[in-house]
Amino acid sequence: MMPTLFYRPSIQLAFFLWCCWASCSKARHPAVTSKVSVISSRGSIRSLPFAAVRDLRGGSTAPAAKDENEGDDTSVSDITRHPDFAALQAYRMEQQILMQLRATYLSEALVKRGIPLPSVEKVATPDGAKPPEPIDWDCALSTKQDPKMCLFTFDTEPNTKVIGPAGASNEWISVRALNRLRRSDPTKVESMWHMKYAILDSWFGSESQYSVLQHVGLPGFLLNELLQGYRLHLSVGLALCFATILLMPILEYMANRIVVSGFLWSRWVSWHRFVHAALPLKLLLGQIAFKALSKVFVALVSVAKDVLVELESDILEQSIPLTVGVPDMIPPGKKVASEDIAAAVDELELAFDDEDADSEEEDSDLE
C-alpha cells in the first residue's frame, strides 16, 4: 500500500519535476542507456550502471551490484554499438600483429647467435604438405633379366645395386647416382620422392637407425666425414701448405733462376711500368692475381671431390647388403662384390633354364 506521505501535493509536485528533468536529460543524450559504455585509460571498454527510474510505488534506488566479468547480452550489445568500438578493435588487432612480428624477428636474431629456439626455417613447410617422414630402405640388384627403373637416370646399368624406400616397388635409384646427387646438390635428393621421405636424415644421418653408413666400415666413415661441409677445402689447403714446405728448396732454386734470367730482364721495358705504378693499381693487380689463384684452388678441390665421391660410391656399392631378391647360394652376412652377385644370379638362372629344358625333354619322351 502506497504511503500516505506520497498523497501530499508538494511531494507529488517535486516528484513530477524530477521525472521531467530526467526525461529532458535523456533526450539531450540519446547515447546514454541503462548501461553507459566508456573507454578507460588503458584502452578497454567497460560498462557502468546508470540509475533507472524506479517504480512509482517506491523501492530502493541503489544500483544493483553486478560483476564486470558476468557476461550478458545487454553489455555485449552496448559495447558493439559504441561509436569507437570498430576503431578500438582495429587498433588492438594491429598491435597484436606487430607484437607477433617483433617476437619473430627477436627469435630469428637469437637463432643466428646460436640460441636453440624455433625459427621460420625450421617450422616452414610447403603449402598444405606434411614434413618428410623417416623411412627404411630396400636394396636390390638390377640385371638384364630383372632390370630396375632409376628415378634419376631412368635406365640402370646391368649388375648394379639400386636402393629405394621400403615397400615402394617402383621408386628405385642407383646407389652411385644417389651418392653423386647428395654430394653435388643435396636439395634435389628428397625431391625425387616428392618430399614424402626424409632420405638424407634417414639413410645418411649418423643418428638414424636406418643409416646405410653402418655398413661402410672405417674407410667409408672417414670419407663421409671428409666430404662434409668445407672440410675438403681445409684439407686441400693444408696439403698444399705441407707440399710447399717440403718443396721449398726446389721452389726457391727455380725462383732464383727466373729472377736472374736474361729472358726476364730483356723485357724490362714491358713490365717496369707496373713496378713503379701507384698503390691502387698494385692493389688491383693483387686482387686479380688472388681471384685467379682462387679459381685454380676451387678447380683443384672439385677434382679431388670427384675422385673421393667415386671412391665413396664404390664403397657404398660393395657394402650395402641386398634386401630384395637375395640369391640362395650366397651365405647370409657374407660381403661379396656386385660382380660376384651378378655371376651367382646368372648361375641360378642357367640352372633354372636347364631344369626347364630337362622337364620339357621328359615330357616329350613320355608323349
C-alpha positions in Angstrom: 0.0 0.0 0.0 1.4 3.4 -1.0 2.4 5.6 1.9 0.2 8.4 2.9 3.0 10.9 2.6 3.0 10.5 -1.2 -0.5 12.0 -1.5 0.7 15.4 -0.3 0.7 18.0 -3.2 4.2 19.3 -2.5 5.6 15.7 -2.7 3.7 15.0 -5.9 4.9 18.2 -7.5 8.6 17.5 -6.6 8.3 14.0 -8.0 6.7 15.3 -11.2 9.5 17.9 -11.7 12.2 15.3 -11.1 10.7 13.0 -13.8 10.6 15.9 -16.3 14.3 16.7 -15.6 15.3 13.1 -16.2 13.4 12.9 -19.5 15.0 16.1 -20.7 18.5 14.8 -19.8 17.8 11.6 -21.7 16.6 13.5 -24.7 19.7 15.6 -24.9 22.0 12.5 -24.6 20.4 9.7 -26.6 23.5 7.5 -26.5 23.0 7.1 -22.7 21.1 3.9 -21.9 20.7 1.7 -18.9 24.4 0.9 -19.2 26.9 3.5 -20.5 30.0 2.3 -22.4 33.2 4.2 -21.7 36.8 3.8 -22.7 39.2 3.6 -19.9 42.8 5.0 -19.9 44.1 1.5 -20.7 42.0 1.3 -23.9 39.5 -1.3 -22.7 35.7 -0.9 -22.9 33.8 -1.0 -19.7 30.1 -0.7 -18.9 28.9 1.5 -16.0 25.4 1.2 -14.4 23.0 4.0 -14.9 20.3 4.8 -12.3 16.9 4.0 -13.8 13.6 5.4 -12.8 12.2 3.2 -10.1 8.7 2.1 -9.6 6.3 4.9 -8.7 5.2 3.0 -5.6 8.7 3.3 -4.1 11.5 0.9 -3.5 15.3 1.1 -3.3 17.1 3.5 -5.6 20.6 2.0 -5.1 22.0 0.4 -8.3 22.2 -3.4 -8.2 25.7 -4.7 -7.7 26.8 -6.6 -10.8 30.0 -8.4 -11.6 32.0 -6.9 -14.5 33.1 -10.3 -15.7 29.5 -11.5 -15.8 28.6 -11.7 -19.5 25.1 -10.7 -20.6 23.6 -9.9 -23.9 22.9 -6.3 -23.0 26.5 -5.4 -22.2 27.8 -7.0 -25.3 25.3 -5.2 -27.5 26.2 -1.9 -25.8 29.9 -2.5 -26.4 29.4 -3.2 -30.1 27.1 -0.2 -30.5 29.8 2.2 -29.2 30.9 4.6 -31.9 34.6 3.9 -31.2 34.3 0.2 -31.0 35.4 -0.5 -34.6 38.5 1.8 -34.3 39.5 0.2 -31.0 39.1 -3.3 -32.4 41.3 -2.4 -35.4 43.9 -0.8 -33.2 44.1 -3.9 -30.9 44.4 -6.2 -33.9 47.2 -4.1 -35.3 49.1 -4.1 -32.0 48.7 -7.9 -31.8 50.2 -8.4 -35.3 53.1 -6.0 -34.5 53.8 -7.9 -31.3 53.9 -11.2 -33.2 56.3 -9.7 -35.8 58.6 -8.4 -33.1 58.7 -11.8 -31.5 59.5 -13.4 -34.8 62.4 -11.0 -35.5 63.7 -11.5 -32.0 63.7 -15.3 -32.3 65.5 -15.2 -35.7 68.2 -12.9 -34.2 68.6 -15.2 -31.3 68.8 -18.3 -33.5 71.6 -16.6 -35.5 73.6 -16.2 -32.3 73.3 -19.9 -31.6 70.5 -20.0 -29.1 68.3 -23.1 -29.6 64.9 -21.6 -30.4 62.3 -22.4 -33.2 62.9 -20.4 -36.3 60.9 -19.7 -39.5 63.2 -22.1 -41.5 62.6 -25.0 -39.0 58.8 -24.7 -38.9 58.2 -23.8 -42.5 56.7 -26.5 -44.7 55.3 -26.3 -48.3 51.7 -25.1 -48.5 49.4 -27.9 -47.4 52.2 -30.5 -47.3 53.4 -32.7 -44.4 57.0 -32.7 -43.3 59.1 -35.6 -44.7 58.9 -38.7 -42.6 61.7 -41.1 -41.8 61.7 -44.3 -43.9 63.6 -47.6 -44.1 65.3 -48.7 -47.3 65.4 -51.7 -49.6 68.3 -52.7 -51.8 68.0 -54.8 -55.0 70.2 -55.8 -57.9 69.4 -54.7 -61.4 70.2 -57.3 -64.0 69.4 -57.9 -67.6 66.7 -60.4 -66.7 65.2 -58.1 -64.0 66.0 -54.5 -64.8 65.1 -51.7 -62.4 64.0 -48.3 -63.4 66.0 -45.4 -61.9 64.4 -42.2 -60.9 67.5 -40.2 -61.9 69.0 -42.0 -64.9 65.8 -44.0 -65.9 67.8 -47.0 -67.2 70.3 -48.5 -64.8 73.4 -50.4 -65.9 73.2 -54.2 -65.5 74.6 -55.7 -62.3 74.3 -52.5 -60.3 72.6 -52.0 -57.0 69.5 -49.8 -56.6 68.0 -48.5 -53.4 64.6 -47.2 -52.6 62.1 -46.7 -49.8 60.9 -49.8 -48.0 57.6 -51.0 -49.5 57.9 -48.9 -52.7 58.5 -51.3 -55.5 58.8 -48.7 -58.4 60.8 -45.9 -56.7 64.4 -47.2 -57.2 67.5 -45.2 -57.7 71.0 -46.5 -58.3 73.3 -46.3 -55.3 76.0 -44.5 -57.3 73.6 -41.9 -58.7 72.1 -41.2 -55.2 75.5 -40.7 -53.7 76.6 -38.3 -56.6 73.4 -36.4 -56.3 73.6 -35.9 -52.5 77.2 -34.7 -52.9 76.5 -32.3 -55.8 73.1 -30.9 -54.9 71.5 -32.3 -51.6 68.4 -30.2 -52.1 67.3 -32.4 -55.0 67.5 -35.7 -53.2 64.2 -35.7 -51.4 62.5 -34.0 -54.4 63.0 -37.3 -56.3 60.3 -38.8 -54.0 58.1 -35.6 -54.0 59.3 -34.6 -50.5 57.5 -37.5 -48.8 60.5 -39.1 -47.2 63.4 -37.7 -45.2 66.0 -39.5 -47.3 69.1 -37.6 -46.2 68.4 -37.8 -42.4 67.1 -41.4 -42.6 69.7 -43.1 -44.9 72.8 -40.9 -44.3 72.3 -39.5 -40.8 74.7 -40.6 -38.2 72.0 -40.9 -35.6 69.3 -42.7 -37.7 68.5 -46.3 -37.2 68.1 -46.8 -41.0 71.5 -45.3 -41.9 73.5 -47.1 -44.6 76.7 -45.7 -43.1 76.7 -48.6 -40.5 77.7 -50.9 -43.4 80.6 -48.9 -44.9 83.2 -49.5 -42.2 86.1 -47.2 -41.3 87.1 -46.1 -44.8 83.5 -45.1 -45.7 83.2 -43.3 -42.4 86.3 -41.3 -42.9 85.3 -40.4 -46.5 81.9 -39.3 -45.3 83.3 -37.1 -42.6 85.9 -35.6 -45.1 83.2 -34.7 -47.6 81.0 -32.9 -45.1 80.9 -29.1 -45.4 84.2 -27.3 -46.0 86.5 -30.0 -44.6 87.7 -31.0 -48.0 88.7 -27.4 -48.8 90.6 -27.2 -45.5 92.3 -30.5 -46.2 93.4 -29.5 -49.7 94.7 -26.1 -48.3 96.7 -27.9 -45.6 98.0 -30.4 -48.2 99.2 -27.5 -50.4 100.9 -25.8 -47.4 102.7 -29.0 -46.5 103.7 -29.6 -50.1 105.0 -26.1 -50.4 107.1 -26.5 -47.2 108.5 -29.9 -48.4 109.3 -28.5 -51.9 110.7 -25.2 -50.6 114.3 -25.8 -51.7 113.3 -26.7 -55.2 110.8 -23.7 -55.4 113.5 -21.3 -54.1 116.0 -22.5 -56.6 113.5 -22.1 -59.5 112.6 -18.6 -58.3 116.2 -17.5 -58.1 116.9 -18.8 -61.7 113.9 -17.0 -63.0 114.8 -13.7 -61.3 118.3 -13.6 -62.7 117.4 -15.0 -66.1 118.2 -12.9 -69.2 114.7 -13.7 -70.6 113.1 -11.8 -67.8 115.4 -8.7 -67.8 115.4 -8.4 -71.6 111.7 -7.5 -71.3 112.2 -4.8 -68.7 110.6 -2.2 -70.9 107.3 -4.2 -70.9 106.9 -4.8 -67.1 108.9 -1.9 -65.5 105.8 0.4 -65.5 104.0 -2.0 -63.2 106.9 -1.9 -60.7 106.7 1.9 -60.3 102.9 2.0 -60.6 100.7 3.7 -58.0 99.5 1.8 -54.9 95.8 1.5 -56.1 97.0 -0.2 -59.3 99.2 -2.6 -57.4 96.2 -3.5 -55.2 94.1 -4.1 -58.2 96.7 -6.4 -59.8 97.0 -8.2 -56.5 93.2 -8.7 -56.4 93.2 -10.1 -60.0 96.0 -12.5 -59.1 94.2 -13.6 -56.0 91.0 -14.3 -58.0 93.0 -16.4 -60.5 94.6 -18.4 -57.7 91.2 -18.9 -56.1 89.8 -20.3 -59.3 92.7 -22.7 -59.5 92.2 -23.8 -55.9 88.4 -24.3 -56.5 89.1 -26.4 -59.6 91.7 -28.5 -57.6 89.1 -29.1 -54.8 86.5 -30.0 -57.4 88.8 -32.6 -59.0 89.6 -34.0 -55.5 85.9 -34.1 -54.6 85.0 -36.0 -57.8 87.7 -38.6 -57.1 86.6 -39.1 -53.5 82.9 -39.2 -54.4 83.6 -42.0 -56.9 85.6 -43.9 -54.2 82.8 -43.4 -51.7 80.2 -44.7 -54.3 82.3 -47.8 -54.9 82.4 -48.5 -51.1 78.6 -48.0 -50.8 78.0 -50.2 -53.9 80.1 -53.0 -52.3 79.0 -52.7 -48.7 75.2 -52.1 -48.8 73.6 -55.5 -48.4 70.8 -56.8 -50.6 67.3 -57.0 -49.1 65.2 -57.8 -52.1 65.9 -60.8 -54.4 68.9 -62.2 -52.4 70.2 -65.4 -54.1 70.1 -68.5 -52.0 73.6 -69.7 -52.8 75.1 -66.6 -51.1 75.6 -67.2 -47.4 73.9 -64.6 -45.2 76.2 -62.0 -43.7 79.0 -62.5 -46.3 80.2 -59.5 -48.1 80.6 -60.1 -51.8 81.2 -57.8 -54.7 78.5 -56.8 -57.2 80.2 -58.8 -60.0 80.1 -62.0 -57.8 76.4 -61.4 -57.0 75.6 -61.0 -60.7 77.5 -64.1 -61.5 75.6 -66.0 -58.8 72.3 -64.7 -60.2 73.3 -65.8 -63.7 74.2 -69.3 -62.5 70.8 -69.6 -60.8 69.0 -68.5 -63.9 71.0 -71.0 -66.0 70.3 -73.8 -63.5 66.6 -73.0 -63.7 66.7 -72.9 -67.5 68.4 -76.3 -67.6 65.8 -77.7 -65.3 63.0 -76.4 -67.5 64.7 -77.9 -70.6 65.1 -81.3 -68.9 61.5 -81.3 -67.8 60.4 -80.4 -71.4 62.5 -83.3 -72.8 61.0 -85.7 -70.3 57.5 -84.6 -71.3 58.3 -85.0 -75.0 59.8 -88.5 -74.3 56.6 -89.5 -72.4 54.5 -88.4 -75.3 
